[in-house]
Structures are given as C-alpha cells and as structure tokens.
Amino acid sequence: MASSSSSGQISVINPQFCSPHPVDITIKQNLSTRSKNKYAVTGVNGDILFQVTSGNFSGLHVPLFLLDPAGNTILTLQQSSMSMHSRWEVFRGDSTEYNNLLFILKRSSMFQIKTEYDVFMATNPEENNCCDFKICKKEIYAGNTKNIVIAQVNNFL
C-alpha cells in the first residue's frame, strides 16, 4: 500500500527506502548463468544497496527476489502466466500470499511500439484504466497521466 508523508513523499514499500533528494545508483547485470544473483544495485561509492536474485525453478516462471545488503528479502516478484500483458505481481518479503501483495505491474497495451507499463497498487484491484503509477520510457509518473514525474533514469555512461 502506498502512503504519502506531509512532505509529499510517496512510500510504496517502506519509508526507509525514500530519499528527499535524487539518488544516483548503478544497476549491474551478472552475466554468469550459474549464479542466482541476477543484478546488483550499487550507490556512487560502489556499496551494494540491493541485489536481485532468482528463486528455485517452480513451474513456468522463476520468481525474483529483491534483497537488502544483509540478504533479507524485501520483495518477491512473480510473473503471471495467465496474462498477455507481461503481468508481474510484487509481494512484501518472501511471500506470494495475496494478503502481502503490494502492487501489480503490466504493459499498458498488448501491442506497443513504445514500452509503457501501468502499476496498480493492491488497494486498486480492479485494474481498470486508472493506474496508480505509469512507467514510460525513462520516467515514472504518479497517476494515470504523464503530468507528475516522481522518478527518472539518466544514463551517465
């Protein structure tokens, strides 16, 4: 469930992961096919902020886990095989129980030229055309319109 503070800060997972100023991070993909560690998210000093690991093979889709530096599971990401919109369900901790569902991410349209995703919080289960966040190109917007940018991706390579 997303919550807002008096400063207008939006917290989807936990306020400890919010920052009042822009944060530069680097996401590095681990190209080793044998490793469960798929990505490392590091700060400007090279310190690991998060890791993305894969779970054990259990059916059609392998779950992904977002871990903190101590190895604690923050989120579990599970791709739905019942959707043509590349639907991902994101749960709190290492759970896949629907009482721990935080949000659902899916492509805005089955056929896209530009990559665009809609994010529906667990408190918005109808998944109608009114998403809570929209991801388009390199920006994340609050709400269903592209008026309020809350995050950006800049390539500095």
NORFENQUI-V818226 format. One record per backbone hydrogen bond with DSSP energy under -0.5 kcal/mol. NH is the residue of the N-H (numbers start at 1). CO is the residue of the C=O. E is the energy in kcal/mol with one decimal. If there is no record, write none. Layout:
nh=<NH;NH>
co=<CO;CO>
e=<E;E>
This chain:
nh=<3;5;8;11;11;12;17;18;25;26;28;28;30;31;38;38;39;40;41;42;42;43;46;49;50;51;52;53;53;54;55;64;65;66;67;67;68;69;71;74;75;76;77;78;80;83;88;89;90;91;92;93;95;100;101;102;103;104;105;106;107;108;112;117;118;119;120;121;122;124;127;131;132;133;134;135;136;136;137;139;140;141;142;143;148;149;150;151;153;156>
co=<11;9;5;3;9;10;14;15;23;42;26;40;38;29;36;52;52;28;50;26;40;47;43;41;41;67;39;51;65;36;63;77;53;75;51;65;72;49;68;66;66;91;64;89;87;80;105;78;103;76;100;74;92;97;98;90;90;120;88;118;85;116;110;135;106;133;104;119;102;121;124;129;119;119;141;117;134;139;115;136;151;134;148;132;142;147;140;140;138;154>
e=<-2.5;-2.0;-1.9;-3.4;-0.5;-0.6;-2.3;-1.9;-0.5;-2.4;-0.6;-2.8;-3.0;-0.7;-0.8;-2.8;-1.8;-2.3;-2.9;-2.8;-0.6;-2.5;-1.8;-3.4;-1.7;-1.7;-2.4;-0.5;-2.3;-2.1;-2.8;-2.6;-2.7;-2.2;-3.1;-0.6;-2.3;-0.5;-2.2;-3.6;-1.4;-2.0;-3.2;-2.7;-2.8;-0.6;-3.1;-3.0;-2.7;-2.8;-2.8;-2.9;-1.2;-2.3;-1.0;-3.1;-1.5;-2.6;-2.6;-2.3;-3.5;-2.7;-0.6;-2.9;-3.1;-2.8;-2.9;-0.5;-2.5;-2.4;-1.0;-0.8;-2.3;-1.6;-1.9;-2.8;-0.6;-2.4;-1.5;-2.1;-2.4;-3.2;-2.4;-3.4;-0.5;-0.7;-3.2;-1.3;-2.4;-0.6>
